[in-house]
Amino acid sequence: MYFASDNAGPAHPKVMEALVAANAGYAMGYGADPIMDAVRAQIRAIFEAPEAAVYLIINGTAANSVLLSAMTKPWETIFCTDCAHIHEDECNAPEFYTGAKLTLVPTANGKMTADGLREKILGEENRGVHGPQRGPLSITQVTEKGTLYTLDEIRALTATAQEFGMQTHLDGARFANALTALDCSAAEMTWKAGVDTVSFGGTKNGLLGVEACVIFDPEIAWEFELRRKRGGHLLSKHRYLSAQMQAYLADGLWLDMARSANARCVQLAEGLRRHNAATMLFEPQANMIFFEIPRREHKRMLDGGAVYYVMNGDHNVGDPDEPLIGRLVCDWSMTEDGVSQFLDLLRG
């Protein structure tokens, strides 16, 4: 039972089959393959955006960083949460690609508020040439705490950004999980809510390694292409990216996998709530749970090697009664039996 990350799960068999099929014969490189033409049309249809620019990149860090670099000047600052992936988990790649700094907005339950964003915006671009200028806003959906912005919350954030002439980037590494949980359309969660660019994730949801960069502002597209090439992220044998994304989108597979992962998270959450020693840190809304149990219980569960998940601290060293935080993430391949086995271990 592996709950450490949805990155750790297998690729879906249909994705592997698509790669094998794409491997036959020859195809033009660098995104000129015919599969990419179909993928572009599929994504435009999903987002109800016939003029959107669509590009594929091999991982989420690159997708976020190259998109933001096309939206940001080196003397600007990017506004993001204090727990954003671009802040905590990308080794300063966004700063490296943009030349800009990050301004961190405080969070509650992993989310910033429009008022909190406004306060941070007002704190910048007021020192003339001596201070950073206001750059784009970046929000994450699903958040790093497993919570979701409602559509109204997204609209409030993008409206605040627009008031100051700022664009908005959405880090959608778990885009499908958010979409199915909110039961809305891709357009409603993005450009109809004021979002300008999207990192449309696939790697955490059953792909080997592909993210789509979706750009609704045509003025950003050419600069993105140049920055993608200059940054070393234009894959020559591009058809293997295109084939994965085509299989992902075909017949709603991407939504089916996200629904499955979310359903297993609901099952996990219900079991944890019945365990007296377990405390949920945030209300799980997609496929990720943060919970707290005493060290001795973490030790009992992890020592047997039957389950693996991420926790903050050493389960072998310290006060056995000290509460420690664990993180559980469900991917598309997690089964009902796998969750039941975990909950059986938890109950002892």
Secondary structure, 3 states (H helix, E strand, C coil): CECCCHHHCCCCHHHHHHHHHHCCCCCCCCCCCHHHHHHHHHHHHHCCCCCCEEEEECCHHHHHHHHHHHHCCCCEEEEEECCCHHHHCCCCHHHHHHCCEEEEECCECCECCHHHHHHHHHCCCCCHHHCCEEEEEEEECCCCCCCCCCHHHHHHHHHHHHHCCCCEEEEECCHHHHHHHHCCCHHHHCHHHCCCEEEEECHHHCCCCCEEEEECCHHHHHHHHHHHHHCCCCCCCCHHHHHHHHHHHHHHHHHHHHHHHHHHHHHHHHHHHCCCCCEECCCCCCCEEEEEEEHHHHHHHHHCCCCECEECCCCCCCCCCCEEEEEEECCCCCCHHHHHHHHHHHHC
